[in-house]
Amino acid sequence: MAGTYSQIYIQIVFAVQGRQNLLQKEWRQEVFKYMAGIIKNKGQKPIIVNGVEDHVHVFIGLKPAMAISDLARDVKNNSSNFINDHAWIGGRFNWQEGYGAFSYGHSQIEAVYHYIQTRSSITPGKPSRTNTWNFSKNSRSNMTSNTCLSGSNDSLDNPHPLG
């Protein structure tokens, strides 16, 4: 689409089937990097992927031609296969059906990035759906509109969301 400009930022959150604590610290960063690769191979921009034992947050810059449902399906299917191929857990790994998707404005990128970055430090077993809902519900009123970010993020190791 020549001449098309968009800024679509989406956070997708999905859980391990049964909310089981299966994403072990020893290997989950490898899974998150794999997910970022899937997103990048789909022509989208992975801003950050992070999570804890029972769920994942994926924050992306989305091009308008990509359906959120298609991207979520592909990330979940391919990452399930990746985890199963590595046999990191006893039995078969699956993601829970469905996902949550939340949209954000450009001025909110840094706050969302920081929120997702700190997800690995929350207490395992503590309800996190409430945390995600509260952040999404309250973030619009808590953000300032003068945040300025630029550059690109080709690595999940980069501590700044866009460069």
N, C-alpha and C positions, 0 to 999 in steps of 0.2 A: 504494500500500500504506500505508494510514493506520496509524500506530502502529509503523511499521517504522524501526528505527535500525540503521545499519551504518557501519563504518569499514573500507573496503576500499581499500588503496593498492597499485597495481600499476605496475611498471616493465616496459614493453614495449621490446624491442630488436630492430631489424631492419636488414638490410644492403641496399646497392645490389646489383643483380644482378651476379654475378661478383666482388663486393667491389671494384669499380672505384672509383677516386677521382673521382667525378663531381659531388658536392655542393660546388660552388665557394663560397668564402668570400664573394664579392661578392653572392650572392643566396640563400644557404642560410637566413639568418635570416628572410627573407620566406617561405620554405617552412615553417620551423618555426612561424611565426605562423599560417600557413594551416592547418597541422595542428592547432594549438591551437583554431582556430575550428571545425574539423570536430568535434573532441572536445566542445567547448562546445555546438555545435548538436545533438549526440546526447544532450544532457542530462547529460554527465559533467563532471568538474572537471579541467581541465588544470593540473597543478601546475608542470611545466617540460617543455619540449621542447628538446633540444640534441643535438649530434653533431658529427661530422667528415666528411671527404670521402667515406667509404665506409659509414657507418652512422649510425643515429639512436637516441636514447634518449627515450622518452616516459613520463613519470611522471604518473599520474592518480589521482584519487579516483573510484572506480567504484561506481555504484549496482548493487544486486544483480540488477536486471532486465536488465542489459546483459551479454551474453556477451563475454568478452575476444576471442574469435575474430572476432565480428562487428565489433567496434570496430577491431581491427587490420586486418581486410580493408578496411573503409571508409576508414580513414586512409591506407592504402597505395594503394588504387585512386584515391581523389580527389587525393592529393598527386602521384601519377604523372601524372595528367591535367593538373594544375596546372603541373607542370614542363614537360611536353610542349607545352602550350598557349603557354607563354612561349618555347619553342624555345631554352632556355639551353644545351643541349648539341647537338652534331651527332649526328643519329640519334634513336632512340627510347629514352626513359628507362624503366626498370622496376626494381622492387624484387625482391630475391631471394625465392623462396618461403619461407614459414614465418616464425617469429619466436621470440624467447625472452620468457617472461613470468615475473616474479618478484614475490611478494607481500611486503609489509612491514607492521609494526605502526606505530601512531601515534607511538610514541617514536622511530622510525627515520626519520621524514619529513625532518628537517633534514639528517641525514647523507646520505641518498639524494639530496636536492636538491643538496647541495654536490658530491657525486660527479658527478652529471650536469652540473652547471654547469661543472665543470672539464674536461669531455670535449673541448671545443674547444681545449684547450691540450696534448693529448697529441700525440706525434710521429706524423705521417701515415705510414702503411705499417707501423707497429709493431702487432703482433698485439694486438687489443683484446678478443677473445672471452675470453681468459684473464683480463684485468682484470675484466671483468664477472662471470665465474664466481667469481673470488677474492673480489670485493666481496660478492657474494650469499652465498657460503659462510661468510665470516668476519664479516659485518656483525652477525649476531644476537649473537655473543659480544662484539663490540666496542662495542655501543651501551649507553647508560645508559637506565634507565627513567624518569628524572626530567625529560626534555625536555618543556617545555610550550609549545605553539604554539596560536595562535588567530587569528581573523579570516578574511578571504577574499582570494583572489588573482585579480583580474580581468585582470591584465596580466602578460605574460611579462617585462616590463621591471622588475618588482618584484624586488629582490634577496632578499627573504625568502620562503620557500616558501608561507606561508599568511597573509601580510599584513604 
